[in-house]
């Protein structure tokens, strides 16, 4: 391992979204995106698991060190904010009803009906 590799920040990429773990910066199609600390944490978990469903319980354990409460909507609100910031014409974060969320590993166009919803 070279001296520079120990200082090189980890960069995660999936479907046009790039996260720099060292600076906690988010880029979408090369443009910077402002996210809160909790939004960054959620996005990091989802991008690391791109193409796989992440349960609400797993996200809650990672974020809050506890199991998800089915009546608590805070997690859903944060995911909604991420969608508004990232999903310009794309369906990046899908809800898997009764389970959790899936970050699309590949580009999935949004249908016109979905855009108006």
MARDRENTOR-201058 format. One record per residue: residue in three letters; residue number from 1; x, y, z of N, C-alpha, C, CB in turn. Coordinates in Angstrom, 1 decimal, decimal comma. Glycine has a CB too. Layout:
# MARDRENTOR-201058
ALA:NUM:X:Y:Z:X:Y:Z:X:Y:Z:X:Y:Z
...
//
This chain:
# MARDRENTOR-201058
UNK:1:0,9:-1,2:0,0:0,0:0,0:0,0:0,9:1,2:0,0:-1,0:0,0:1,2
UNK:2:0,7:2,1:-1,0:1,4:3,4:-1,1:1,0:4,4:0,0:1,3:3,9:-2,4
UNK:3:1,9:5,4:0,1:1,5:6,4:1,1:0,3:7,2:0,8:2,7:7,4:1,3
UNK:4:0,0:7,5:-0,5:-1,1:8,2:-1,0:-2,4:7,5:-0,8:-1,0:8,6:-2,4
UNK:5:-2,4:6,1:-0,9:-3,6:5,4:-0,8:-4,3:5,4:0,6:-3,4:3,9:-1,2
UNK:6:-3,5:5,6:1,6:-4,1:5,7:3,0:-4,9:7,0:3,2:-2,9:5,7:4,0
UNK:7:-4,5:8,1:2,4:-5,2:9,3:2,5:-6,3:9,5:1,5:-4,2:10,4:2,4
UNK:8:-6,4:8,6:0,5:-7,3:8,8:-0,6:-8,7:8,5:0,0:-7,0:7,8:-1,8
UNK:9:-9,7:9,4:-0,2:-11,0:9,2:0,4:-11,8:8,2:-0,5:-11,8:10,5:0,4
UNK:10:-12,6:7,4:0,2:-13,5:6,5:-0,5:-14,5:7,2:-1,3:-14,1:5,5:0,5
UNK:11:-14,7:6,8:-2,5:-15,7:7,3:-3,4:-16,7:6,2:-3,8:-15,1:8,0:-4,6
UNK:12:-18,0:6,4:-3,5:-19,0:5,4:-3,9:-19,8:6,0:-5,1:-19,9:5,1:-2,7
UNK:13:-20,1:5,1:-6,1:-20,8:5,6:-7,2:-21,8:4,6:-7,6:-19,9:5,9:-8,4
UNK:14:-23,0:5,0:-8,0:-24,1:4,2:-8,5:-25,1:5,0:-9,2:-24,8:3,3:-7,4
UNK:15:-25,4:4,7:-10,5:-26,4:5,3:-11,2:-26,4:6,8:-11,3:-27,8:4,9:-10,7
UNK:16:-25,2:7,4:-11,5:-25,1:8,9:-11,6:-24,9:9,6:-10,3:-26,3:9,4:-12,3
UNK:17:-25,0:8,9:-9,2:-24,8:9,5:-7,9:-23,4:9,1:-7,4:-25,9:9,0:-6,8
UNK:18:-22,6:10,1:-6,9:-21,3:9,9:-6,4:-21,2:10,5:-5,0:-20,2:10,5:-7,4
UNK:19:-20,7:9,7:-4,1:-20,5:10,1:-2,7:-19,0:10,1:-2,4:-21,3:9,2:-1,7
UNK:20:-18,5:11,1:-1,8:-17,2:11,2:-1,3:-17,2:11,0:0,2:-16,4:12,5:-1,7
UNK:21:-16,9:9,8:0,7:-17,0:9,5:2,1:-16,1:10,4:3,0:-16,6:8,1:2,4
UNK:22:-14,9:10,8:2,4:-14,0:11,7:3,2:-14,5:13,1:3,5:-12,7:11,8:2,5
UNK:23:-15,2:13,6:2,5:-15,8:15,0:2,6:-17,3:15,0:2,8:-15,4:15,8:1,4
UNK:24:-17,9:13,8:2,7:-19,4:13,7:2,8:-20,1:14,6:1,8:-19,8:14,0:4,2
UNK:25:-19,5:14,7:0,6:-20,1:15,4:-0,5:-20,9:14,4:-1,4:-19,0:16,2:-1,3
UNK:26:-22,0:15,0:-2,0:-22,8:14,2:-2,9:-22,8:14,9:-4,2:-24,2:14,0:-2,3
UNK:27:-22,7:14,2:-5,3:-22,8:14,7:-6,7:-23,8:13,9:-7,5:-21,4:14,7:-7,4
UNK:28:-24,6:14,5:-8,3:-25,5:13,8:-9,1:-25,3:14,3:-10,5:-27,0:14,1:-8,7
UNK:29:-24,9:13,3:-11,4:-24,5:13,6:-12,8:-23,4:14,7:-12,8:-25,7:14,0:-13,6
UNK:30:-22,5:14,7:-11,8:-21,4:15,6:-11,8:-21,7:16,9:-11,1:-21,0:15,9:-13,2
UNK:31:-22,9:17,2:-10,8:-23,3:18,5:-10,1:-23,4:18,3:-8,6:-24,6:19,1:-10,6
UNK:32:-22,9:19,2:-7,8:-23,0:19,0:-6,3:-24,5:19,1:-5,8:-22,2:20,1:-5,6
UNK:33:-24,8:18,3:-4,8:-26,1:18,3:-4,3:-26,0:18,5:-2,8:-26,9:16,9:-4,6
UNK:34:-26,7:19,5:-2,2:-26,7:19,7:-0,8:-27,6:18,7:-0,1:-27,1:21,2:-0,5
UNK:35:-27,0:18,0:0,9:-27,8:17,1:1,7:-27,5:17,3:3,2:-27,6:15,6:1,3
UNK:36:-28,4:16,9:4,0:-28,2:17,0:5,5:-27,3:15,8:5,9:-29,5:17,0:6,3
UNK:37:-26,9:15,8:7,1:-26,0:14,7:7,6:-26,8:13,4:7,6:-25,6:15,0:9,0
UNK:38:-28,1:13,4:8,0:-28,9:12,2:8,0:-29,2:11,7:6,6:-30,1:12,4:8,9
UNK:39:-29,4:12,7:5,7:-29,7:12,3:4,3:-28,5:11,6:3,7:-30,1:13,5:3,5
UNK:40:-27,3:12,2:4,0:-26,1:11,6:3,5:-25,9:10,1:4,1:-24,8:12,4:4,0
UNK:41:-26,2:9,9:5,4:-26,1:8,6:5,9:-27,0:7,6:5,3:-26,3:8,6:7,4
UNK:42:-28,3:8,0:5,0:-29,2:7,2:4,4:-28,8:6,8:3,0:-30,6:7,8:4,3
UNK:43:-28,3:7,9:2,2:-27,9:7,7:0,9:-26,7:6,8:0,8:-27,6:9,0:0,2
UNK:44:-25,8:6,9:1,7:-24,6:6,0:1,7:-25,0:4,6:1,9:-23,6:6,4:2,9
UNK:45:-25,9:4,3:2,8:-26,3:2,9:3,0:-27,0:2,4:1,7:-27,3:2,8:4,2
UNK:46:-27,9:3,2:1,1:-28,6:2,8:-0,1:-27,6:2,6:-1,3:-29,6:3,8:-0,4
UNK:47:-26,7:3,5:-1,4:-25,7:3,4:-2,6:-24,8:2,1:-2,4:-24,9:4,6:-2,7
UNK:48:-24,4:1,9:-1,2:-23,5:0,7:-0,9:-24,3:-0,6:-1,2:-23,1:0,7:0,6
UNK:49:-25,6:-0,5:-1,1:-26,5:-1,7:-1,3:-27,2:-1,6:-2,6:-27,5:-1,9:-0,2
UNK:50:-26,8:-0,8:-3,6:-27,5:-0,6:-4,8:-27,9:-1,9:-5,5:-26,6:0,3:-5,8
UNK:51:-29,1:-2,0:-5,9:-29,7:-3,2:-6,5:-30,2:-4,2:-5,5:-28,6:-3,8:-7,3
UNK:52:-30,1:-3,9:-4,2:-30,6:-4,8:-3,2:-31,5:-4,0:-2,2:-29,4:-5,4:-2,3
UNK:53:-32,5:-4,6:-1,7:-33,4:-3,9:-0,8:-32,8:-3,8:0,5:-34,8:-4,7:-0,7
UNK:54:-32,9:-2,6:1,1:-32,4:-2,3:2,5:-33,7:-2,1:3,3:-31,5:-1,0:2,6
UNK:55:-33,8:-2,9:4,4:-35,1:-2,9:5,2:-35,1:-1,6:6,0:-35,2:-4,1:6,1
UNK:56:-36,3:-1,2:6,4:-36,4:0,0:7,2:-35,8:-0,3:8,6:-37,9:0,3:7,5
UNK:57:-35,8:-1,6:9,1:-35,2:-1,9:10,3:-33,7:-1,8:10,2:-35,5:-3,4:10,7
UNK:58:-33,1:-2,2:9,1:-31,6:-2,1:8,9:-31,2:-0,6:8,9:-31,2:-2,8:7,7
UNK:59:-32,0:0,2:8,2:-31,7:1,7:8,2:-31,8:2,3:9,6:-32,6:2,4:7,2
UNK:60:-32,9:1,9:10,3:-33,1:2,5:11,6:-32,0:2,1:12,6:-34,5:2,1:12,2
UNK:61:-31,6:0,8:12,5:-30,5:0,3:13,3:-29,2:1,1:13,0:-30,3:-1,2:13,1
UNK:62:-28,9:1,3:11,7:-27,7:2,1:11,4:-27,8:3,5:11,8:-27,5:2,0:9,8
UNK:63:-29,0:4,2:11,6:-29,1:5,6:11,9:-29,4:5,9:13,4:-30,2:6,2:11,1
UNK:64:-30,2:5,1:14,0:-30,7:5,4:15,3:-30,3:4,4:16,4:-32,2:5,6:15,3
UNK:65:-29,7:3,3:16,0:-29,3:2,2:16,9:-30,6:1,5:17,5:-28,4:2,7:18,0
UNK:66:-31,6:1,4:16,7:-32,8:0,8:17,2:-33,7:0,3:16,0:-33,7:1,7:18,1
UNK:67:-34,7:-0,5:16,3:-35,6:-1,1:15,3:-36,5:0,0:14,9:-36,3:-2,3:15,8
UNK:68:-36,9:-0,1:13,6:-37,9:0,9:13,1:-39,3:0,8:13,7:-38,0:0,8:11,5
UNK:69:-39,9:1,9:14,0:-41,2:1,9:14,5:-42,2:2,1:13,3:-41,5:3,0:15,6
UNK:70:-43,1:1,2:13,1:-44,0:1,3:11,9:-44,8:2,6:11,8:-44,9:0,1:11,8
UNK:71:-45,0:3,2:12,9:-45,8:4,5:12,9:-44,9:5,7:12,7:-46,6:4,6:14,2
UNK:72:-43,6:5,6:12,9:-42,7:6,7:12,8:-42,4:7,0:11,3:-41,3:6,4:13,5
UNK:73:-42,5:8,2:10,9:-42,4:8,6:9,5:-41,1:9,4:9,2:-43,6:9,4:9,1
UNK:74:-40,3:9,6:10,2:-39,1:10,4:10,0:-38,2:9,9:8,8:-38,3:10,5:11,3
UNK:75:-38,0:8,6:8,8:-37,2:8,0:7,8:-37,8:8,2:6,4:-37,0:6,5:8,1
UNK:76:-39,1:8,1:6,3:-39,8:8,3:5,0:-39,7:9,7:4,6:-41,3:7,9:5,2
UNK:77:-39,7:10,7:5,5:-39,6:12,1:5,2:-38,2:12,4:4,6:-39,8:13,0:6,4
UNK:78:-37,1:11,8:5,3:-35,8:12,0:4,8:-35,6:11,4:3,4:-34,8:11,3:5,7
UNK:79:-36,1:10,2:3,2:-36,1:9,6:1,8:-36,8:10,4:0,8:-36,7:8,1:1,9
UNK:80:-37,9:11,0:1,2:-38,7:11,9:0,3:-37,8:13,1:-0,1:-40,0:12,3:0,9
UNK:81:-37,1:13,7:0,8:-36,3:14,8:0,6:-35,1:14,4:-0,4:-35,7:15,4:1,9
UNK:82:-34,6:13,2:-0,2:-33,5:12,8:-1,1:-34,0:12,6:-2,5:-32,9:11,4:-0,6
UNK:83:-35,2:12,0:-2,6:-35,8:11,9:-3,9:-36,0:13,2:-4,6:-37,2:11,2:-3,8
UNK:84:-36,5:14,2:-4,0:-36,7:15,5:-4,6:-35,3:16,1:-5,0:-37,3:16,5:-3,6
UNK:85:-34,3:15,9:-4,3:-33,0:16,4:-4,6:-32,3:15,7:-5,7:-32,1:16,4:-3,4
UNK:86:-32,6:14,4:-5,9:-31,8:13,5:-6,8:-32,6:13,0:-8,1:-31,3:12,4:-6,1
UNK:87:-33,9:12,9:-8,0:-34,6:12,1:-9,0:-35,1:12,9:-10,2:-35,7:11,4:-8,4
UNK:88:-34,4:13,8:-10,7:-34,8:14,6:-11,8:-35,0:13,7:-13,1:-33,9:15,8:-12,1
UNK:89:-36,2:13,2:-13,3:-36,4:12,3:-14,5:-36,0:10,9:-14,3:-35,7:12,9:-15,6
UNK:90:-35,6:10,5:-13,1:-35,1:9,1:-12,8:-35,8:8,6:-11,6:-33,6:9,0:-12,7
UNK:91:-35,9:7,3:-11,5:-36,5:6,6:-10,4:-35,3:5,9:-9,6:-37,6:5,5:-10,8
UNK:92:-34,6:6,6:-8,8:-33,4:6,1:-8,2:-33,7:5,3:-6,9:-32,4:7,2:-7,9
UNK:93:-34,6:5,9:-6,0:-34,9:5,2:-4,8:-36,3:4,7:-4,8:-34,7:6,2:-3,6
UNK:94:-36,5:3,4:-4,8:-37,8:2,8:-4,9:-38,2:2,3:-3,5:-37,9:1,7:-5,9
UNK:95:-39,5:2,5:-3,2:-40,0:1,9:-1,9:-40,5:0,5:-2,2:-41,2:2,8:-1,4
UNK:96:-40,0:-0,4:-1,4:-40,5:-1,8:-1,5:-41,5:-1,9:-0,3:-39,3:-2,9:-1,4
UNK:97:-42,8:-1,9:-0,7:-43,8:-1,8:0,3:-43,7:-2,9:1,4:-45,2:-1,8:-0,4
UNK:98:-43,8:-2,5:2,6:-43,7:-3,4:3,7:-42,3:-3,9:4,1:-44,6:-4,6:3,4
UNK:99:-41,3:-3,5:3,3:-39,9:-4,0:3,5:-39,0:-2,8:3,7:-39,5:-4,8:2,3
UNK:100:-38,8:-2,0:2,7:-37,8:-0,9:2,9:-37,6:-0,2:1,6:-36,5:-1,5:3,3
UNK:101:-36,3:0,1:1,2:-36,0:0,9:0,1:-34,9:0,2:-0,8:-35,5:2,3:0,5
UNK:102:-35,0:0,5:-2,1:-34,0:0,0:-3,0:-33,4:1,1:-3,8:-34,6:-1,2:-3,9
UNK:103:-32,1:1,2:-3,9:-31,5:2,2:-4,8:-31,2:1,5:-6,1:-30,1:2,8:-4,1
UNK:104:-31,7:2,0:-7,2:-31,6:1,4:-8,5:-30,1:1,3:-8,9:-32,4:2,1:-9,5
UNK:105:-29,7:0,1:-9,2:-28,3:0,0:-9,7:-28,1:0,5:-11,1:-27,9:-1,5:-9,6
UNK:106:-29,1:0,5:-11,9:-29,1:1,0:-13,2:-30,2:2,0:-13,5:-29,2:-0,1:-14,3
UNK:107:-30,0:2,8:-14,5:-31,0:3,9:-14,8:-32,4:3,3:-15,1:-30,5:4,7:-16,0
UNK:108:-33,4:3,9:-14,4:-34,8:3,5:-14,7:-35,5:4,7:-15,0:-35,4:2,7:-13,5
UNK:109:-36,0:4,9:-16,2:-36,8:6,1:-16,5:-38,1:6,2:-15,7:-37,1:6,2:-18,0
UNK:110:-38,5:7,4:-15,3:-39,7:7,6:-14,6:-40,9:7,7:-15,6:-39,6:8,8:-13,6
UNK:111:-42,0:7,0:-15,3:-43,1:7,2:-16,2:-43,8:8,5:-15,9:-44,1:6,0:-16,0
UNK:112:-44,5:9,0:-16,9:-45,2:10,3:-16,7:-46,2:10,3:-15,6:-46,0:10,7:-18,0
UNK:113:-46,9:9,2:-15,3:-47,8:9,1:-14,2:-47,0:9,2:-12,9:-48,6:7,8:-14,2
UNK:114:-45,8:8,6:-12,8:-45,0:8,7:-11,6:-44,5:10,1:-11,3:-43,9:7,7:-11,6
UNK:115:-44,2:10,9:-12,4:-43,7:12,2:-12,2:-44,7:13,1:-11,6:-43,2:12,7:-13,5
UNK:116:-46,0:12,9:-11,9:-47,0:13,8:-11,4:-47,5:13,4:-10,0:-48,2:13,8:-12,4
UNK:117:-47,1:12,2:-9,6:-47,6:11,8:-8,2:-46,8:12,4:-7,1:-47,4:10,3:-8,1
//
